[in-house]
Amino acid sequence: MKTTRPRGFVDWSPHKGTRELLEQINAILWQYRNVLPLTIRQIFYRLVVEYFYEKTERGYERLCETLNRARRARLLEMDVIRDDGFYLTSIPTYSNADEVIDVYLRHAGNLNVDRQAGQASRLIVWCEAQGMKPMLEGVTVNYGVPVASSGGFDSTTTKHNMANVFAAQMHTEVLHVGDYDPSGVHMFSSLQEDVQAFIDDLSGDVTFTRLAVTPDQRDQYDLPTAPPKKTDRRSFNDTSTVQCEALPPDVLLEIVEFAINLRIDPDIRSHTLKAEEELRRDLLRRLKGITE
């Protein structure tokens, strides 16, 4: 059966109201060009805050449809929107030995040591929204801090596996990023209580810190809110909820980076980075000696 939905690239002439929306979207994409791609929900909340866009399910659906058609019509680049629902295994191939050598030289030049080595605690950022994980990694990778996300309520297997990882380390602190609503609050408490219960049997040491979104951040940044959903029966001691995507992307990254810097010793970090640079130089020298 033939569908009326657009397929492939299309010709599209949006009407005046949609053209104005596209101009606003382009302004947001330019404003946050250093942290692209963004999720659709991040764009939605920037529109709500900065352009008083309709904060309803209908408004969100309109935005999704507009972005879909605009990218198919080549009015927006495809890769400005993050969509992490598809995974393709890449199999490295080489056509000659020189290509292989070049790959190893590039790897050697970008080699990382354990950048958390010697610090009092091991840090990990845990993000409720899986689509925001790559954006957060744009900040955390510089500190050697991993970002975890399994999306939604984490499975028993996930929590047990992470407890095993934490138990094999020194003290670990989990910095959590998630929605401030009944499900987000309970998701955090479920993660914290279950992992700590596993850790108690595994003789580990872990603490959890709610990094975002918090009621204070809601008020400080005047974030758009909504009442708790009537269908969500979980207890929630507040009258307004906030989605994590409501935080401006640059503000969220600043919150995460500030929290990391607050917890690390800068002198130890400086020593680690110097050792990393020395290791890179040594490895490059050895590899070039082999290839010459």
Backbone bond lengths (Angstrom), bond angles and torsions (degrees), N, CA, C in turn:
res aa  C-N    CA-C-N  psi(-1)  N-CA   C-N-CA  omega(-1)  CA-C   N-CA-C  phi
1 M - - - 1.464 - - 1.524 108.79 -
2 K 1.319 117.03 129.58 1.451 121.68 -178.01 1.519 110.21 -74.63
3 T 1.336 116.57 133.87 1.457 121.50 -179.10 1.523 111.11 -97.60
4 T 1.329 115.70 155.29 1.464 120.31 176.05 1.526 110.90 -92.31
5 R 1.324 117.63 -3.12 1.449 121.78 178.46 1.522 109.59 -70.49
6 P 1.338 118.22 145.06 1.468 120.12 179.18 1.519 110.98 -65.01
7 R 1.294 116.08 143.30 1.456 122.81 178.13 1.525 108.94 -131.18
8 G 1.336 117.12 136.00 1.459 120.35 -179.17 1.520 110.81 65.27
9 F 1.327 115.96 -154.52 1.460 120.92 176.70 1.525 109.53 -82.33
10 V 1.325 116.09 147.49 1.460 120.61 -174.41 1.526 110.28 -135.75
11 D 1.334 115.19 160.93 1.460 121.83 167.94 1.524 107.18 -92.64
12 W 1.315 115.82 132.09 1.465 118.77 -175.23 1.509 109.49 -149.93
13 S 1.309 115.10 128.91 1.465 121.22 176.42 1.530 108.03 -117.53
14 P 1.314 118.01 93.01 1.469 120.96 -176.63 1.528 111.58 -66.18
15 H 1.320 116.01 148.16 1.466 119.82 178.49 1.527 109.47 -75.65
16 K 1.323 116.40 175.08 1.460 122.28 -171.24 1.529 112.43 -55.80
17 G 1.335 116.86 -46.84 1.457 119.54 -178.14 1.518 112.10 -61.14
18 T 1.326 116.92 -39.37 1.466 120.93 179.64 1.514 110.72 -72.31
19 R 1.344 117.18 -35.27 1.469 119.49 176.43 1.522 110.74 -62.05
20 E 1.324 116.63 -39.42 1.461 120.06 177.34 1.519 111.19 -64.70
21 L 1.341 116.35 -39.50 1.463 120.33 177.07 1.524 110.65 -63.35
22 L 1.332 116.66 -40.72 1.464 120.30 179.20 1.529 111.26 -65.11
23 E 1.314 116.90 -35.80 1.465 120.00 176.91 1.531 110.23 -63.81
24 Q 1.318 116.57 -40.16 1.461 121.00 177.92 1.524 110.68 -66.24
25 I 1.323 116.37 -41.94 1.468 120.60 178.21 1.519 110.21 -61.90
26 N 1.325 116.68 -44.29 1.465 119.95 179.07 1.520 111.50 -62.83
27 A 1.333 117.35 -36.30 1.462 120.36 178.10 1.524 110.49 -64.71
28 I 1.332 116.47 -39.79 1.467 120.92 178.43 1.534 110.38 -67.18
29 L 1.307 116.82 -43.36 1.463 120.40 179.64 1.526 111.01 -63.13
30 W 1.323 116.55 -36.59 1.470 120.06 177.55 1.522 110.22 -69.60
31 Q 1.339 116.08 -42.04 1.466 120.55 -179.35 1.526 111.44 -60.00
32 Y 1.343 116.47 -37.14 1.466 121.00 -177.06 1.530 111.52 -110.49
33 R 1.313 116.00 31.55 1.474 121.34 -176.24 1.522 112.56 -61.18
34 N 1.343 116.85 -25.88 1.464 119.48 -177.87 1.521 113.49 -79.02
35 V 1.339 117.53 -10.59 1.466 120.06 -179.88 1.529 111.43 -122.48
36 L 1.335 117.41 16.13 1.461 120.32 176.94 1.522 110.29 -65.03
37 P 1.346 116.17 153.21 1.462 128.86 1.29 1.530 112.12 -81.55
38 L 1.329 115.57 160.24 1.455 122.78 175.60 1.517 110.17 -107.26
39 T 1.311 116.72 156.39 1.460 119.79 172.07 1.524 108.16 -79.51
40 I 1.320 116.29 159.35 1.466 120.06 178.38 1.523 110.03 -60.19
41 R 1.330 117.01 -38.54 1.464 119.40 -178.25 1.523 111.47 -67.53
42 Q 1.322 118.34 -32.87 1.461 120.14 175.18 1.530 110.45 -64.39
43 I 1.331 116.88 -43.64 1.463 120.79 177.47 1.525 109.99 -62.28
44 F 1.327 116.08 -41.48 1.466 121.61 179.90 1.525 110.89 -56.42
45 Y 1.329 116.95 -48.80 1.455 119.44 -177.26 1.525 112.35 -71.11
46 R 1.319 118.73 -30.66 1.461 119.83 174.58 1.531 110.09 -66.43
47 L 1.333 117.11 -38.09 1.461 120.93 176.17 1.522 111.06 -63.70
48 V 1.333 116.11 -42.32 1.461 120.99 -179.68 1.523 110.61 -61.27
49 V 1.331 116.78 -45.83 1.462 121.30 -175.04 1.528 111.53 -75.34
50 E 1.328 116.87 -45.23 1.459 120.19 -169.81 1.528 113.47 -91.89
51 Y 1.343 117.49 -23.51 1.465 119.80 -176.43 1.535 112.33 -128.77
52 F 1.331 116.77 11.35 1.467 121.87 177.69 1.532 112.09 55.45
53 Y 1.317 114.36 39.04 1.466 120.67 178.85 1.532 109.29 -66.65
54 E 1.303 116.05 152.74 1.461 122.78 -177.24 1.534 111.11 -62.11
55 K 1.317 116.71 114.44 1.471 121.39 -178.22 1.527 109.86 -92.24
56 T 1.325 114.96 72.84 1.461 122.60 178.75 1.517 108.76 -140.34
57 E 1.322 116.00 166.88 1.460 119.54 175.34 1.527 110.64 -61.38
58 R 1.330 116.06 -36.63 1.464 119.69 177.56 1.522 110.79 -63.11
59 G 1.355 116.26 -41.18 1.454 119.73 178.10 1.518 111.84 -64.25
60 Y 1.325 116.20 -39.90 1.466 119.93 179.00 1.525 111.00 -65.54
61 E 1.336 116.94 -42.08 1.465 121.19 178.65 1.522 111.08 -63.52
62 R 1.340 115.92 -38.55 1.470 119.10 177.14 1.522 110.52 -63.01
63 L 1.326 116.55 -41.96 1.461 120.50 178.90 1.524 110.53 -62.13
64 C 1.322 117.05 -45.22 1.474 120.65 179.18 1.525 110.57 -57.78
65 E 1.319 116.76 -45.44 1.460 120.81 -179.27 1.531 110.82 -66.09
66 T 1.331 116.65 -40.83 1.466 120.38 179.54 1.521 111.08 -63.38
67 L 1.326 117.09 -45.40 1.463 120.54 179.50 1.523 111.23 -64.64
68 N 1.310 116.59 -37.96 1.460 120.85 178.37 1.524 110.48 -60.96
69 R 1.324 116.39 -51.20 1.469 120.08 -177.73 1.534 111.51 -69.12
70 A 1.322 116.73 -38.19 1.462 119.55 -178.15 1.525 111.42 -63.83
71 R 1.317 117.64 -38.88 1.469 120.03 178.32 1.517 111.20 -72.22
72 R 1.334 116.93 -37.39 1.472 119.81 177.05 1.529 111.18 -67.12
73 A 1.339 116.26 -29.07 1.468 120.62 179.22 1.524 111.93 -90.05
74 R 1.335 116.41 6.40 1.468 123.45 179.59 1.524 112.90 62.08
75 L 1.336 116.80 25.29 1.455 120.85 174.61 1.527 110.67 -84.99
76 L 1.321 116.82 -19.01 1.460 124.04 173.00 1.518 108.11 -133.16
77 E 1.327 116.02 149.15 1.466 119.43 175.81 1.524 109.71 -70.16
78 M 1.319 116.30 144.84 1.464 120.66 179.94 1.527 112.31 -61.28
79 D 1.334 116.45 -37.98 1.467 119.20 -169.64 1.525 114.18 -87.79
80 V 1.356 118.43 11.57 1.464 118.77 175.60 1.524 111.05 -81.92
81 I 1.345 116.88 -14.03 1.455 122.03 179.28 1.517 109.02 -106.93
82 R 1.331 115.80 130.29 1.450 119.92 178.71 1.516 110.83 -85.72
83 D 1.318 116.05 130.64 1.457 122.31 174.94 1.510 107.11 -141.90
84 D 1.337 115.71 103.87 1.463 120.52 -174.46 1.526 112.83 -101.62
85 G 1.329 116.23 23.63 1.456 118.55 -177.80 1.515 114.14 -84.62
86 F 1.345 117.50 -6.34 1.463 121.19 -176.89 1.521 109.55 -119.58
87 Y 1.318 116.07 134.36 1.458 121.24 178.89 1.518 109.77 -129.35
88 L 1.308 116.07 134.11 1.460 122.24 178.13 1.518 108.33 -128.10
89 T 1.319 115.80 122.82 1.454 120.09 178.81 1.519 109.76 -71.68
90 S 1.325 115.90 125.71 1.461 120.83 -179.74 1.533 109.30 -98.07
91 I 1.317 115.84 129.43 1.466 121.48 179.72 1.522 108.61 -106.67
92 P 1.341 118.54 110.19 1.472 120.40 -178.57 1.529 111.46 -63.71
93 T 1.295 116.11 136.08 1.462 121.62 176.30 1.524 109.06 -134.39
94 Y 1.322 116.09 153.45 1.461 121.39 -178.32 1.519 108.78 -136.95
95 S 1.338 114.90 147.73 1.465 118.98 -179.19 1.522 113.00 -100.74
96 N 1.357 116.65 -17.59 1.459 119.06 178.35 1.530 109.52 -159.61
97 A 1.319 115.92 171.12 1.467 121.42 -175.55 1.526 112.20 -67.02
98 D 1.338 116.42 -33.17 1.469 118.91 -179.61 1.530 111.50 -62.16
99 E 1.327 117.39 -36.69 1.461 120.84 177.87 1.532 110.55 -62.99
100 V 1.325 116.37 -41.06 1.457 120.87 179.26 1.533 110.27 -63.43
101 I 1.332 115.85 -44.72 1.469 120.54 -179.93 1.521 110.64 -61.79
102 D 1.340 117.28 -42.09 1.469 121.34 179.25 1.530 111.08 -61.12
103 V 1.332 116.10 -39.53 1.459 120.35 179.53 1.530 110.11 -62.86
104 Y 1.337 116.56 -45.60 1.459 119.93 -179.34 1.524 112.17 -66.36
105 L 1.323 116.51 -34.58 1.460 119.55 177.83 1.533 110.75 -67.51
106 R 1.337 116.50 -39.50 1.466 119.55 178.03 1.521 110.52 -65.82
107 H 1.333 116.11 -41.58 1.463 119.88 177.93 1.530 110.64 -61.83
108 A 1.309 116.33 -42.33 1.464 120.22 -179.39 1.525 110.75 -63.57
109 G 1.331 116.65 -38.57 1.464 120.63 -179.48 1.510 113.37 -70.30
110 N 1.343 116.86 -19.16 1.468 121.29 -179.52 1.526 112.60 -114.66
111 L 1.322 116.32 13.60 1.463 120.56 -176.65 1.523 111.22 -58.31
112 N 1.330 115.38 138.72 1.465 120.82 177.07 1.523 110.30 -115.33
113 V 1.319 115.87 136.75 1.456 120.32 168.60 1.528 106.80 -89.33
114 D 1.319 117.39 179.73 1.455 121.26 175.23 1.524 107.71 -72.40
115 R 1.334 116.93 103.61 1.463 120.54 -174.90 1.530 112.87 -76.91
116 Q 1.320 116.90 -4.98 1.464 119.82 173.63 1.527 112.12 -99.35
117 A 1.325 116.26 3.16 1.470 120.05 -177.95 1.536 110.75 -59.25
118 G 1.319 115.24 134.45 1.453 120.93 176.11 1.513 115.27 85.08
119 Q 1.335 117.57 -9.46 1.465 120.19 179.90 1.533 110.05 -75.84
120 A 1.318 115.93 157.15 1.465 120.97 -176.15 1.523 112.05 -67.58
121 S 1.321 117.37 -29.76 1.466 121.84 -179.39 1.524 110.05 -134.90
122 R 1.328 114.94 152.35 1.466 120.15 170.39 1.524 107.15 -92.35
123 L 1.316 117.05 131.47 1.458 121.93 -178.50 1.521 110.60 -106.42
124 I 1.326 115.60 143.98 1.451 121.52 172.53 1.526 107.58 -143.67
125 V 1.326 116.55 135.91 1.465 121.30 175.66 1.517 107.68 -96.02
126 W 1.322 115.95 130.18 1.471 121.49 179.53 1.519 107.68 -116.48
127 C 1.325 116.35 118.23 1.455 121.62 -173.98 1.525 110.83 -111.99
128 E 1.340 115.25 128.11 1.466 120.29 179.58 1.525 111.57 -65.03
129 A 1.345 116.93 -41.84 1.470 121.63 -176.95 1.520 109.78 -88.76
130 Q 1.312 116.48 112.24 1.464 120.51 -176.30 1.527 111.95 -62.00
131 G 1.347 116.28 -32.75 1.455 119.69 -178.07 1.514 114.25 -67.05
132 M 1.344 117.38 -17.94 1.462 120.53 -179.38 1.526 112.87 -92.07
133 K 1.317 116.49 -6.19 1.465 120.91 -176.64 1.538 112.92 -57.34
134 P 1.347 119.67 -49.40 1.472 118.60 -179.00 1.522 113.08 -62.04
135 M 1.343 117.46 -35.63 1.459 120.26 179.13 1.526 110.42 -64.70
136 L 1.329 117.28 -43.52 1.461 121.33 178.74 1.525 110.68 -63.52
137 E 1.327 116.70 -37.79 1.463 120.85 179.53 1.522 111.40 -62.86
138 G 1.345 116.84 -24.33 1.459 119.67 177.13 1.521 112.25 -60.52
139 V 1.340 116.84 -24.17 1.460 122.35 176.01 1.521 111.63 -99.21
140 T 1.332 116.85 -46.99 1.470 120.44 -169.95 1.517 113.65 -70.03
141 V 1.338 117.78 -29.77 1.467 120.11 -176.07 1.523 110.89 -61.60
142 N 1.320 117.55 -29.60 1.462 121.14 179.32 1.522 112.03 -64.57
143 Y 1.328 116.20 -22.41 1.462 120.89 180.00 1.525 112.15 -106.08
144 G 1.324 116.75 3.39 1.455 120.26 -178.09 1.511 112.90 70.50
145 V 1.340 116.85 23.73 1.465 122.08 -178.98 1.531 108.67 -98.93
146 P 1.325 118.27 119.56 1.464 120.46 -179.79 1.524 111.38 -76.62
147 V 1.333 115.32 158.29 1.463 122.10 175.28 1.519 108.01 -117.83
148 A 1.320 116.81 128.04 1.462 122.37 179.66 1.520 109.28 -112.09
149 S 1.326 116.61 144.97 1.460 122.06 172.84 1.514 108.49 -165.68
150 S 1.321 115.40 128.43 1.464 118.96 174.45 1.515 110.03 -113.52
151 G 1.337 116.93 -1.47 1.460 121.56 177.98 1.521 111.88 75.53
152 G 1.323 116.48 125.66 1.464 120.05 178.59 1.519 111.96 68.68
153 F 1.336 115.82 -159.71 1.464 120.66 178.78 1.524 109.13 -69.02
154 D 1.324 116.35 125.71 1.456 121.37 -174.91 1.521 110.56 -72.62
155 S 1.330 115.70 141.76 1.455 121.20 -177.11 1.524 111.31 -72.34
156 T 1.317 115.40 162.23 1.466 120.95 176.32 1.520 110.30 -59.59
157 T 1.338 116.19 -41.13 1.468 120.40 179.34 1.521 110.84 -60.67
158 T 1.337 116.41 -45.01 1.461 120.41 -179.95 1.523 111.01 -60.14
159 K 1.322 116.24 -47.36 1.464 119.88 -177.00 1.531 111.63 -67.47
160 H 1.332 116.66 -36.92 1.466 119.60 177.61 1.523 110.56 -67.57
161 N 1.333 116.55 -42.61 1.469 120.04 179.67 1.525 111.05 -62.55
162 M 1.336 116.77 -43.08 1.459 119.33 179.53 1.524 111.06 -67.44
163 A 1.327 117.38 -35.18 1.466 120.02 176.44 1.525 110.46 -61.26
164 N 1.323 116.58 -39.04 1.467 120.21 176.98 1.522 111.32 -63.54
165 V 1.331 115.89 -39.65 1.468 119.81 178.15 1.524 109.96 -64.78
166 F 1.326 117.24 -45.94 1.461 121.23 -178.72 1.527 111.07 -64.89
167 A 1.329 116.83 -37.41 1.465 120.78 -177.57 1.518 111.88 -65.95
168 A 1.326 116.47 -26.35 1.461 120.50 -178.98 1.527 111.94 -82.66
169 Q 1.335 116.49 -3.39 1.457 121.19 -176.85 1.527 110.44 -113.34
170 M 1.322 114.75 178.39 1.446 121.46 171.31 1.531 107.34 -73.34
171 H 1.308 117.75 -159.70 1.461 120.44 177.97 1.533 110.89 -59.41
172 T 1.323 116.35 131.82 1.460 122.59 178.86 1.525 109.06 -117.34
173 E 1.335 116.06 137.65 1.458 120.59 173.58 1.523 108.79 -117.99
174 V 1.317 116.12 125.39 1.456 122.42 178.28 1.517 108.38 -96.13
175 L 1.332 116.43 120.90 1.463 122.63 177.47 1.524 107.23 -98.84
176 H 1.312 117.29 112.46 1.469 121.68 -169.64 1.526 111.82 -100.56
177 V 1.330 115.57 135.84 1.460 123.39 177.69 1.519 108.07 -123.15
178 G 1.336 116.73 119.37 1.456 119.39 -178.07 1.514 112.09 -163.97
179 D 1.321 116.29 177.06 1.462 122.39 -179.18 1.531 110.76 -69.06
180 Y 1.318 114.55 149.51 1.465 120.00 171.92 1.524 107.28 -100.48
181 D 1.309 114.73 85.47 1.463 122.64 178.07 1.527 106.98 -156.52
182 P 1.334 119.31 174.79 1.470 119.38 -176.61 1.525 114.20 -54.24
183 S 1.337 117.00 -45.87 1.468 118.73 -178.34 1.524 110.98 -69.40
184 G 1.354 117.42 -39.06 1.462 120.10 179.99 1.512 112.73 -65.52
185 V 1.333 116.49 -41.72 1.467 120.87 179.10 1.524 110.77 -66.44
186 H 1.332 116.45 -42.93 1.466 119.83 179.83 1.531 111.25 -71.58
187 M 1.333 116.39 -31.44 1.456 119.64 176.39 1.521 110.31 -62.00
188 F 1.336 115.63 -43.09 1.462 120.46 179.14 1.524 111.26 -65.10
189 S 1.348 117.22 -46.40 1.467 120.10 -178.73 1.526 111.06 -65.87
190 S 1.337 117.51 -36.69 1.467 121.19 177.86 1.519 110.79 -63.58
191 L 1.350 115.72 -44.49 1.460 120.47 178.28 1.521 110.63 -62.09
192 Q 1.315 115.87 -48.87 1.457 121.13 -178.01 1.529 112.22 -61.32
193 E 1.311 116.83 -50.71 1.467 120.91 -175.49 1.524 111.81 -67.12
194 D 1.335 117.06 -41.26 1.464 120.01 -176.34 1.523 111.35 -71.53
195 V 1.330 117.18 -45.68 1.471 119.74 179.50 1.526 109.90 -63.74
196 Q 1.328 117.61 -42.56 1.464 119.76 -179.90 1.530 111.60 -65.81
197 A 1.340 116.74 -33.62 1.464 119.58 177.22 1.526 110.48 -65.97
198 F 1.341 116.82 -41.36 1.469 120.07 175.96 1.530 110.02 -64.38
199 I 1.331 115.64 -42.76 1.463 120.98 -178.57 1.532 111.66 -60.99
200 D 1.313 117.29 -35.70 1.467 120.65 179.73 1.524 111.24 -58.19
201 D 1.339 117.14 -35.68 1.460 121.01 178.22 1.522 112.25 -82.28
202 L 1.338 116.02 -21.36 1.465 120.23 -176.47 1.529 112.24 -98.15
203 S 1.345 116.43 0.11 1.470 121.90 177.81 1.531 111.90 61.62
204 G 1.319 116.29 44.57 1.457 120.85 176.37 1.516 111.63 -105.56
205 D 1.324 116.24 -174.54 1.463 121.66 -178.01 1.520 108.29 -143.66
206 V 1.325 117.34 109.50 1.464 121.39 -177.17 1.524 109.83 -141.10
207 T 1.321 116.64 142.35 1.461 122.30 173.24 1.528 108.10 -128.34
208 F 1.323 115.54 156.43 1.462 122.02 -178.61 1.523 109.64 -122.23
209 T 1.328 115.84 137.05 1.455 121.70 177.90 1.523 109.30 -128.32
210 R 1.321 115.20 126.41 1.465 120.66 176.60 1.528 107.75 -78.44
211 L 1.329 116.65 108.69 1.461 121.46 -174.78 1.526 111.80 -89.51
212 A 1.314 116.18 -39.92 1.476 121.32 -179.33 1.531 107.56 -165.11
213 V 1.288 119.09 149.35 1.461 128.09 -3.93 1.521 108.08 -92.60
214 T 1.317 115.93 143.82 1.456 121.25 179.35 1.527 109.32 -118.33
215 P 1.340 117.42 161.01 1.474 119.89 176.32 1.531 112.53 -57.34
216 D 1.334 117.42 -38.01 1.464 120.15 178.65 1.529 111.26 -62.45
217 Q 1.340 116.85 -41.16 1.463 120.27 178.60 1.526 110.80 -67.12
218 R 1.317 116.07 -37.06 1.465 120.42 176.17 1.517 110.49 -55.83
219 D 1.331 116.09 -45.41 1.460 120.75 -177.44 1.530 111.55 -76.54
220 Q 1.329 116.18 -41.17 1.466 120.22 -177.17 1.523 112.29 -62.60
221 Y 1.326 116.74 -42.01 1.460 120.61 -176.41 1.532 113.03 -100.74
222 D 1.337 116.15 6.36 1.461 121.50 177.61 1.541 110.40 50.91
223 L 1.328 115.38 53.71 1.457 121.21 -175.29 1.526 111.04 -76.30
224 P 1.325 117.12 146.65 1.469 119.98 177.18 1.525 110.69 -65.33
225 T 1.310 115.84 136.92 1.462 121.19 -175.25 1.521 111.00 -123.15
226 A 1.312 114.06 170.79 1.468 121.49 174.51 1.522 107.43 -149.35
227 P 1.329 117.96 152.32 1.471 119.20 176.01 1.525 109.84 -68.34
228 P 1.320 118.69 154.60 1.472 120.64 176.30 1.536 110.18 -56.84
229 K 1.317 116.60 143.33 1.461 120.59 178.87 1.522 110.18 -65.01
230 K 1.317 115.98 135.01 1.463 120.40 -179.48 1.525 111.82 -64.88
231 T 1.335 115.73 -24.29 1.472 119.40 -179.16 1.523 112.65 -79.78
232 D 1.352 116.63 -13.50 1.469 120.61 179.60 1.517 108.73 -91.28
233 R 1.335 116.46 110.29 1.463 121.91 -175.14 1.526 113.50 -89.55
234 R 1.321 118.02 3.07 1.464 119.61 -179.53 1.530 109.42 -69.63
235 S 1.320 116.54 147.49 1.459 120.46 179.26 1.526 109.94 -67.64
236 F 1.333 114.84 143.09 1.465 120.30 -177.83 1.524 107.58 -157.67
237 N 1.320 117.27 114.47 1.459 121.79 -173.10 1.520 112.49 -89.95
238 D 1.324 115.60 54.48 1.460 120.20 177.49 1.526 108.15 -158.57
239 T 1.317 115.83 166.60 1.469 120.16 -178.61 1.519 113.16 -108.02
240 S 1.341 117.57 -4.81 1.465 120.30 -179.84 1.522 110.86 -138.58
241 T 1.311 115.75 141.26 1.461 122.42 -179.62 1.525 109.97 -112.18
242 V 1.332 115.47 159.47 1.470 121.74 179.05 1.526 108.65 -139.15
243 Q 1.324 116.21 132.69 1.454 121.09 174.58 1.525 109.62 -83.22
244 C 1.311 116.67 146.09 1.459 121.03 -178.75 1.535 111.34 -59.04
245 E 1.337 116.05 -35.44 1.462 120.17 -178.84 1.523 112.31 -67.33
246 A 1.353 117.45 -11.89 1.459 120.09 177.96 1.526 111.84 -70.18
247 L 1.328 117.61 -24.13 1.460 120.32 174.85 1.528 109.28 -68.71
248 P 1.326 118.56 131.02 1.469 119.35 174.72 1.526 109.87 -54.04
249 P 1.332 118.24 137.04 1.471 120.17 -176.77 1.524 113.86 -53.04
250 D 1.335 116.87 -42.14 1.464 118.36 -178.93 1.534 111.40 -68.31
251 V 1.329 117.22 -34.22 1.461 120.78 177.69 1.525 110.55 -66.47
252 L 1.333 116.82 -43.93 1.467 120.43 178.38 1.519 110.70 -59.39
253 L 1.327 117.30 -44.10 1.464 120.39 179.82 1.528 111.03 -65.10
254 E 1.335 116.46 -36.66 1.472 119.75 177.23 1.529 110.49 -64.78
255 I 1.337 116.62 -40.03 1.466 120.89 178.96 1.526 110.28 -61.59
256 V 1.329 116.13 -45.34 1.458 121.10 -178.44 1.530 110.42 -66.45
257 E 1.314 116.93 -46.71 1.473 119.86 -177.89 1.528 111.24 -65.86
258 F 1.327 116.91 -39.82 1.465 120.17 177.90 1.529 110.50 -61.49
259 A 1.339 116.46 -42.76 1.466 120.52 -179.55 1.527 111.20 -63.66
260 I 1.318 117.00 -38.50 1.462 120.53 179.09 1.531 109.91 -66.67
261 N 1.337 116.35 -48.36 1.469 119.98 -178.82 1.517 112.15 -62.68
262 L 1.323 116.55 -30.55 1.452 121.14 179.31 1.526 111.75 -67.11
263 R 1.334 116.29 -22.03 1.465 121.07 -172.05 1.526 113.74 -108.10
264 I 1.320 118.40 0.09 1.460 119.45 -178.35 1.525 110.67 -115.86
265 D 1.315 114.90 153.16 1.460 121.96 176.83 1.529 107.87 -86.86
266 P 1.339 119.27 115.79 1.469 120.58 -176.22 1.521 113.63 -64.21
267 D 1.331 117.62 -31.48 1.465 119.49 179.30 1.524 111.11 -68.27
268 I 1.332 115.96 -41.17 1.470 119.82 177.08 1.522 110.04 -64.99
269 R 1.329 117.04 -41.41 1.471 121.08 178.90 1.529 110.73 -62.43
270 S 1.329 116.79 -43.24 1.465 121.01 178.96 1.522 111.28 -60.78
271 H 1.329 116.57 -43.71 1.468 121.09 178.00 1.529 110.83 -62.45
272 T 1.335 116.81 -41.74 1.469 121.25 -179.81 1.526 111.05 -63.47
273 L 1.332 117.29 -43.00 1.466 121.12 -179.05 1.539 111.11 -66.91
274 K 1.320 117.04 -35.22 1.471 119.96 176.57 1.523 110.14 -65.97
275 A 1.334 116.39 -42.18 1.465 120.31 178.00 1.519 110.56 -63.71
276 E 1.311 117.10 -37.53 1.468 121.40 178.02 1.524 110.70 -62.96
277 E 1.323 117.08 -45.26 1.465 121.02 -179.74 1.523 111.06 -64.04
278 E 1.309 117.20 -39.67 1.473 120.70 177.85 1.528 110.60 -64.23
279 L 1.329 116.21 -40.68 1.456 120.44 179.13 1.519 110.88 -64.52
280 R 1.318 117.37 -40.59 1.467 120.90 177.74 1.525 111.06 -61.09
281 R 1.336 116.16 -46.66 1.466 119.78 -179.49 1.526 111.18 -61.95
282 D 1.332 115.36 -43.67 1.466 119.78 -179.45 1.525 111.05 -63.04
283 L 1.325 117.13 -44.38 1.452 121.47 -178.96 1.524 111.07 -66.19
284 L 1.333 117.69 -42.30 1.465 120.82 178.10 1.524 111.03 -62.85
285 R 1.318 116.52 -40.40 1.460 119.89 179.32 1.524 110.64 -63.03
286 R 1.316 117.28 -42.68 1.464 120.48 -179.73 1.530 111.61 -66.59
287 L 1.344 115.80 -43.18 1.467 119.01 -179.49 1.518 111.76 -65.55
288 K 1.332 116.86 -41.12 1.464 119.52 178.96 1.515 111.43 -66.45
289 G 1.350 115.67 -32.02 1.453 119.17 176.50 1.517 112.17 -65.26
290 I 1.330 117.02 -33.60 1.459 121.27 179.01 1.522 110.82 -71.95
291 T 1.325 116.75 -37.29 1.484 120.26 -173.20 1.511 113.06 -85.03
292 E 1.317 118.01 -16.54 1.468 119.20 -176.84 1.521 111.36 -82.10
